[in-house]
Amino acid sequence: MWHSLHPNIRTRIKTQFLSRFGSSLIFPFMAIYLTHAYNAQIAGILMLCNISVAFLAGIYGGYLTDILGRRLLLRIGETIKLLVAIGIFCDNLPVYHFPGLTFLMLTIGNIASGLINPASEAMLVDVSTEQTRTYMYAINYWAGNLSLMLGTLIGSWLFQDYFIVLTAGLVIINSISWFLTKQFITETHPQNKISHRKFSLPAVLQNYQIVLKDYAFVLFTIGGILLLSIEFQRNNFIAVHLAESFVPFQLGTISIDGTKMIGLLTTTNTLIIVLFTAPFSLWLNRHNQRHLFIVGVIIFASGFAIQASTTHFYWLLLSSVILSIGELLCIPIRQTQLATLMPAQQRGAYIAFNGATFQISKILASLMLVGASFLSPLIISFLILLLGCGAIFFTLLGLRAVPTTY
């Protein structure tokens, strides 16, 4: 089945695996990095600025991929990511330490991701068919979670004492990803044959008017924003909460602190996803997906709510198992519906608009980090549950507006 996929799909799954692995070595812990360099409030504001820039880049990237093609944006984005990795490495050498420049590199890297993501997702849809798309998304989801598990596990153990080693690894990984993209990705959406191209902000916004008028898709996207804002608490409030409040203890001969606990929780989550995605996918198809989605989101939000309000080792582990079950129920159902909601000619714009779920979700998560010193963990947990209720409401409302077997 793997060899039946278009070569672009196989190459892109490989590069996304590498990219997610490299990113998860460092980026899940950057809120901790910035909190140590400044404080939690400043770290939250910096993360908010970083994500806002990425959001604008993603909107612009979705517009550009429809008029310039996919391959050019992928090559530009991968080049920028490689330069960013080199910059982070140079900013954190043992002889000096520049957290401000590191933050600048993170921002530039998010701009690169904003260019890459719409082009990558649109390209995958371009060269897949209804027969291969389900398998493509399943293997990509599995590979993404495996890379996240491995990267976060390694990063959580080395981040405090061997940050420079992790950044060196990121340089090597991004170099390989850049090479694979340059050598093996072919164009799937040729440049539009137009005599003049408008690259101004008004032209970009005009391109998205069609998407904004798609009532069902907008509601579906809002539901996705609220759902993912729950997950991004892991790298924001929950990460700082455990780094500052978790009491280190000995597990056998191993010392477990807050940062290592984050890695252990993420590893537990992704290991469950990697092992059970395939059987759950088969099981989901035989049951009412609307009901399973509702149950899945409730379980998913409940698991993260527990993590935001406790520092007890066994409760944290149990919560990771709980949210993993919820993720297996609700995320594949949402992904399955997404491709059916996008018209082919505006695919890049639709994917970029949907990509806003990631960036705006990160903004919401960053805002909760900014308010961490003013809100108790129990209130944060309550807000997480409210986000879950909102995700159910808007997703189902959006899907009711289109013909579906959902």
C-alpha positions as CSV (number, residue, x, y, z in Angstrom):
1,M,0.0,0.0,0.0
2,W,2.9,2.4,0.8
3,H,4.3,2.1,-2.7
4,S,0.9,2.9,-4.2
5,L,1.2,6.4,-2.8
6,H,2.5,9.2,-5.1
7,P,6.3,9.7,-4.6
8,N,5.6,13.2,-3.3
9,I,3.4,11.8,-0.5
10,R,6.1,9.3,0.5
11,T,8.8,12.0,0.5
12,R,6.6,14.5,2.4
13,I,5.7,12.0,5.1
14,K,9.4,11.3,5.5
15,T,10.3,15.0,5.8
16,Q,7.4,15.7,8.1
17,F,8.6,12.9,10.3
18,L,12.0,14.4,10.5
19,S,10.7,17.9,11.0
20,R,8.4,17.0,13.8
21,F,11.1,14.9,15.5
22,G,13.5,17.7,15.3
23,S,11.0,20.3,16.5
24,S,9.8,18.2,19.4
25,L,13.4,18.0,20.7
26,I,13.2,21.7,21.6
27,F,10.0,23.6,20.9
28,P,7.7,21.9,23.4
29,F,10.0,23.2,26.1
30,M,10.5,26.8,24.8
31,A,7.9,28.2,27.2
32,I,10.1,26.9,30.0
33,Y,13.2,28.3,28.3
34,L,11.6,31.8,28.0
35,T,10.2,31.6,31.6
36,H,13.7,30.9,32.9
37,A,15.1,33.7,30.8
38,Y,12.4,36.2,31.8
39,N,9.2,35.2,33.7
40,A,6.0,33.4,32.9
41,Q,4.1,36.6,31.9
42,I,6.8,37.8,29.5
43,A,7.2,34.2,28.2
44,G,3.4,34.1,27.5
45,I,3.5,37.4,25.7
46,L,6.5,36.4,23.6
47,M,4.9,33.1,22.7
48,L,1.7,35.1,21.8
49,C,3.7,37.4,19.5
50,N,5.5,34.5,17.9
51,I,2.3,32.6,17.1
52,S,0.5,35.7,15.8
53,V,3.3,36.2,13.2
54,A,3.0,32.5,12.3
55,F,-0.7,32.9,11.8
56,L,-0.3,35.8,9.4
57,A,2.4,33.9,7.6
58,G,0.1,30.9,7.2
59,I,-2.7,33.0,5.8
60,Y,-0.2,34.5,3.2
61,G,1.3,31.1,2.5
62,G,-2.1,29.6,1.6
63,Y,-2.6,32.5,-0.9
64,L,0.9,32.1,-2.4
65,T,0.6,28.3,-2.8
66,D,-2.4,28.7,-5.0
67,I,-0.7,31.2,-7.4
68,L,3.0,30.1,-7.2
69,G,2.6,26.4,-6.7
70,R,3.6,24.0,-3.9
71,R,7.2,23.1,-4.6
72,L,8.6,26.7,-4.5
73,L,7.1,27.4,-1.1
74,L,8.3,24.1,0.3
75,R,11.8,24.8,-0.8
76,I,11.8,28.3,0.6
77,G,10.3,27.2,3.9
78,E,12.8,24.3,4.4
79,T,15.7,26.7,3.6
80,I,14.5,29.2,6.2
81,K,14.1,26.4,8.8
82,L,17.6,25.2,8.2
83,L,19.0,28.7,8.7
84,V,16.9,29.1,11.8
85,A,18.3,25.9,13.3
86,I,21.8,27.1,12.7
87,G,20.9,30.4,14.3
88,I,19.5,28.8,17.4
89,F,22.7,26.7,17.7
90,C,24.9,29.7,17.4
91,D,22.8,31.7,19.9
92,N,23.3,29.1,22.6
93,L,26.9,28.1,22.4
94,P,28.5,27.4,25.8
95,V,30.6,30.6,25.6
96,Y,27.5,32.9,25.4
97,H,23.7,32.8,25.6
98,F,21.3,35.0,23.7
99,P,17.6,34.2,24.6
100,G,16.4,37.3,22.7
101,L,18.0,36.1,19.5
102,T,16.8,32.6,20.1
103,F,13.2,34.0,20.3
104,L,13.8,35.9,17.0
105,M,14.9,32.6,15.4
106,L,11.8,30.9,16.7
107,T,9.7,33.7,15.2
108,I,11.4,33.3,11.8
109,G,11.0,29.5,12.0
110,N,7.2,30.0,12.6
111,I,7.1,32.2,9.5
112,A,8.7,29.3,7.5
113,S,6.2,26.9,8.9
114,G,3.4,29.3,7.8
115,L,4.7,29.0,4.3
116,I,5.3,25.3,4.4
117,N,2.1,23.9,6.0
118,P,-0.6,25.1,3.5
119,A,1.6,24.1,0.5
120,S,2.3,20.7,2.1
121,E,-1.3,19.9,2.9
122,A,-2.5,21.1,-0.4
123,M,0.1,19.0,-2.2
124,L,-0.9,15.9,-0.3
125,V,-4.6,16.4,-1.4
126,D,-3.5,17.2,-5.0
127,V,-1.8,13.8,-5.5
128,S,-4.0,11.6,-3.4
129,T,-7.3,9.9,-4.4
130,E,-10.4,9.0,-2.4
131,Q,-9.0,5.4,-2.4
132,T,-5.6,6.4,-1.0
133,R,-6.4,9.4,1.1
134,T,-7.6,7.5,4.2
135,Y,-4.5,5.5,4.2
136,M,-2.3,8.5,3.6
137,Y,-3.8,10.4,6.5
138,A,-3.6,7.4,8.7
139,I,0.1,6.8,8.0
140,N,0.9,10.5,8.3
141,Y,-0.9,10.7,11.6
142,W,0.9,7.6,12.9
143,A,4.3,8.9,11.7
144,G,3.7,12.3,13.2
145,N,2.9,10.9,16.6
146,L,5.8,8.5,16.6
147,S,8.2,11.4,15.8
148,L,6.6,13.5,18.5
149,M,7.0,10.7,21.0
150,L,10.7,10.0,20.2
151,G,11.6,13.7,20.0
152,T,9.8,14.8,23.2
153,L,11.2,11.8,25.2
154,I,14.7,12.6,24.1
155,G,14.2,16.4,24.5
156,S,12.7,16.1,28.0
157,W,15.8,14.3,29.3
158,L,18.4,16.4,27.6
159,F,16.8,19.9,27.6
160,Q,18.0,21.1,30.9
161,D,21.7,20.0,30.6
162,Y,22.3,19.4,26.9
163,F,20.3,22.0,25.1
164,I,23.2,22.7,22.7
165,V,23.4,19.1,21.7
166,L,19.7,19.2,20.9
167,T,20.1,22.3,18.7
168,A,23.0,20.6,16.9
169,G,20.7,17.6,16.2
170,L,18.1,20.0,14.9
171,V,20.6,21.4,12.4
172,I,21.4,17.9,11.1
173,I,17.7,16.9,10.8
174,N,16.7,20.1,9.0
175,S,19.6,19.6,6.6
176,I,18.3,16.2,5.6
177,S,14.7,17.5,5.3
178,W,16.0,20.4,3.1
179,F,17.8,17.9,0.8
180,L,14.9,15.5,0.4
181,T,12.6,18.4,-0.5
182,K,15.0,19.9,-3.0
183,Q,15.7,16.5,-4.7
184,F,12.5,14.6,-4.6
185,I,9.4,16.9,-4.5
186,T,7.8,17.7,-7.8
187,E,5.3,20.4,-8.6
188,T,1.6,19.4,-8.3
189,H,-0.1,22.7,-8.9
190,P,1.6,24.8,-11.7
191,Q,1.7,28.5,-11.4
192,N,-1.4,30.3,-12.6
193,K,-0.9,31.8,-16.0
194,I,-1.8,35.4,-15.2
195,S,-0.1,38.5,-16.5
196,H,0.0,40.2,-13.1
197,R,0.1,38.8,-9.6
198,K,-1.0,40.8,-6.6
199,F,0.9,40.1,-3.5
200,S,-0.5,42.9,-1.4
201,L,-2.5,42.3,1.8
202,P,-5.8,43.4,0.2
203,A,-5.3,40.9,-2.6
204,V,-4.7,38.2,0.0
205,L,-7.8,39.1,2.1
206,Q,-9.9,39.2,-1.1
207,N,-8.8,35.6,-1.8
208,Y,-10.1,34.5,1.5
209,Q,-13.6,36.1,1.1
210,I,-14.8,32.9,-0.6
211,V,-13.7,30.9,2.5
212,L,-15.2,33.4,4.9
213,K,-18.6,33.0,3.1
214,D,-18.5,29.3,3.5
215,Y,-20.5,29.2,6.7
216,A,-20.1,25.5,7.4
217,F,-16.3,25.6,7.0
218,V,-15.9,28.6,9.2
219,L,-17.9,26.9,12.0
220,F,-15.9,23.7,11.5
221,T,-12.7,25.7,11.8
222,I,-13.8,27.4,15.0
223,G,-14.5,24.0,16.5
224,G,-11.0,22.9,15.5
225,I,-9.5,26.1,17.1
226,L,-11.2,25.3,20.5
227,L,-10.2,21.6,20.3
228,L,-6.6,22.2,19.6
229,S,-6.3,25.0,22.1
230,I,-6.8,22.3,24.7
231,E,-3.9,20.2,23.4
232,F,-1.5,23.2,23.2
233,Q,-1.9,23.7,27.0
234,R,0.7,20.9,27.2
235,N,3.4,23.2,25.9
236,N,2.2,26.3,27.7
237,F,0.4,26.3,31.0
238,I,0.9,22.6,31.9
239,A,4.6,22.7,31.0
240,V,5.3,25.7,33.2
241,H,2.9,24.3,35.9
242,L,4.8,21.1,36.2
243,A,8.3,22.6,35.7
244,E,7.6,25.0,38.7
245,S,5.3,22.9,41.0
246,F,6.1,19.3,40.4
247,V,8.1,17.9,43.3
248,P,11.1,15.8,42.0
249,F,11.3,12.2,43.3
250,Q,13.3,9.0,42.6
251,L,11.7,6.4,40.4
252,G,14.1,3.5,41.1
253,T,17.5,5.0,40.2
254,I,16.0,7.7,38.0
255,S,15.2,11.2,39.2
256,I,12.0,12.6,37.8
257,D,11.5,16.4,37.8
258,G,8.9,18.5,36.2
259,T,10.5,18.7,32.7
260,K,11.1,14.9,32.6
261,M,7.5,14.5,33.7
262,I,6.3,16.5,30.7
263,G,8.3,14.2,28.4
264,L,6.9,11.1,30.2
265,L,3.3,12.3,29.8
266,T,3.8,13.1,26.1
267,T,5.5,9.8,25.5
268,T,2.6,7.9,27.1
269,N,0.1,9.8,25.0
270,T,1.9,9.3,21.7
271,L,2.8,5.7,22.4
272,I,-0.9,4.9,22.9
273,I,-1.7,6.9,19.6
274,V,1.0,5.0,17.7
275,L,-0.2,1.6,18.9
276,F,-3.9,2.0,18.7
277,T,-4.6,4.4,15.8
278,A,-5.1,1.5,13.3
279,P,-7.5,-0.6,15.3
280,F,-9.4,2.4,16.5
281,S,-9.8,3.6,12.9
282,L,-11.5,0.3,11.9
283,W,-13.7,0.4,15.0
284,L,-14.8,4.0,14.4
285,N,-16.1,3.2,11.0
286,R,-18.6,0.7,12.5
287,H,-20.2,3.1,15.0
288,N,-22.0,6.4,15.1
289,Q,-19.3,8.9,14.6
290,R,-21.3,11.9,15.9
291,H,-21.7,10.2,19.3
292,L,-18.1,9.0,19.4
293,F,-16.8,12.5,18.6
294,I,-18.8,14.0,21.5
295,V,-17.6,11.4,23.9
296,G,-14.0,11.7,22.6
297,V,-13.8,15.5,23.1
298,I,-15.2,15.2,26.6
299,I,-12.6,12.6,27.5
300,F,-9.9,14.5,25.8
301,A,-10.7,17.8,27.6
302,S,-11.1,16.0,31.0
303,G,-7.6,14.4,30.7
304,F,-6.0,17.8,30.1
305,A,-8.1,19.4,32.9
306,I,-6.6,16.9,35.3
307,Q,-3.1,17.6,34.2
308,A,-3.6,21.4,34.7
309,S,-4.7,20.9,38.3
310,T,-2.6,18.2,39.8
311,T,1.1,17.4,40.4
312,H,0.5,13.9,41.6
313,F,2.6,11.4,39.6
314,Y,0.0,8.6,39.2
315,W,-2.9,11.0,38.5
316,L,-0.8,12.6,35.8
317,L,-0.1,9.3,34.2
318,L,-3.8,8.3,34.4
319,S,-4.8,11.6,32.8
320,S,-2.4,11.0,29.9
321,V,-4.1,7.6,29.2
322,I,-7.5,9.3,29.5
323,L,-6.8,12.1,27.0
324,S,-5.2,9.6,24.6
325,I,-8.4,7.6,24.4
326,G,-10.3,10.8,23.8
327,E,-7.8,11.8,21.0
328,L,-8.2,8.5,19.3
329,L,-11.9,9.0,19.2
330,C,-12.2,12.7,18.1
331,I,-9.2,13.7,16.1
332,P,-9.5,11.0,13.2
333,I,-13.2,11.8,12.8
334,R,-12.4,15.5,12.4
335,Q,-9.6,14.9,9.9
336,T,-11.8,12.6,7.8
337,Q,-14.3,15.4,7.4
338,L,-11.9,18.1,6.5
339,A,-10.9,17.1,3.0
340,T,-14.6,16.8,1.9
341,L,-15.2,20.4,2.9
342,M,-12.6,22.0,0.5
343,P,-13.2,22.8,-3.2
344,A,-10.2,21.9,-5.4
345,Q,-9.6,25.3,-6.9
346,Q,-9.2,27.1,-3.6
347,R,-7.6,24.2,-1.7
348,G,-4.6,26.2,-0.6
349,A,-6.7,29.0,0.8
350,Y,-9.0,26.6,2.6
351,I,-6.1,24.7,4.0
352,A,-4.4,27.9,5.2
353,F,-7.7,29.0,6.8
354,N,-8.0,25.7,8.5
355,G,-4.3,26.0,9.5
356,A,-5.4,29.0,11.5
357,T,-6.7,26.4,14.0
358,F,-3.1,25.7,15.0
359,Q,-2.0,29.3,15.3
360,I,-5.1,30.7,16.9
361,S,-5.2,27.7,19.3
362,K,-1.6,28.5,20.3
363,I,-2.6,32.1,20.9
364,L,-5.4,31.0,23.2
365,A,-3.0,28.7,25.0
366,S,-0.4,31.5,25.3
367,L,-3.1,33.8,26.8
368,M,-3.8,31.2,29.4
369,L,-0.1,31.1,30.2
370,V,-0.1,34.9,30.5
371,G,-3.0,34.7,33.0
372,A,-1.3,31.8,34.9
373,S,-0.3,34.0,37.9
374,F,-3.8,35.4,38.2
375,L,-5.8,32.2,37.8
376,S,-5.6,29.1,39.9
377,P,-5.0,25.7,38.4
378,L,-8.6,24.7,39.1
379,I,-9.9,27.7,37.1
380,I,-7.6,26.8,34.2
381,S,-9.0,23.2,34.4
382,F,-12.6,24.6,34.2
383,L,-11.6,26.8,31.2
384,I,-10.2,23.7,29.5
385,L,-13.6,21.9,30.0
386,L,-15.4,24.9,28.6
387,L,-13.2,24.8,25.5
388,G,-14.1,21.2,25.0
389,C,-17.8,22.1,25.1
390,G,-17.3,24.8,22.6
391,A,-15.4,22.5,20.3
392,I,-18.3,20.0,20.3
393,F,-20.9,22.7,19.6
394,F,-19.2,24.5,16.7
395,T,-17.9,21.3,15.0
396,L,-21.3,19.7,15.0
397,L,-23.0,22.9,14.0
398,G,-20.7,23.2,11.0
399,L,-21.1,19.6,9.9
400,R,-24.9,19.9,10.0
401,A,-24.7,22.6,7.3
402,V,-23.3,20.2,4.7
403,P,-24.4,16.8,3.3
404,T,-22.5,14.2,5.2
405,T,-22.6,10.7,6.6
406,Y,-21.4,12.0,9.9
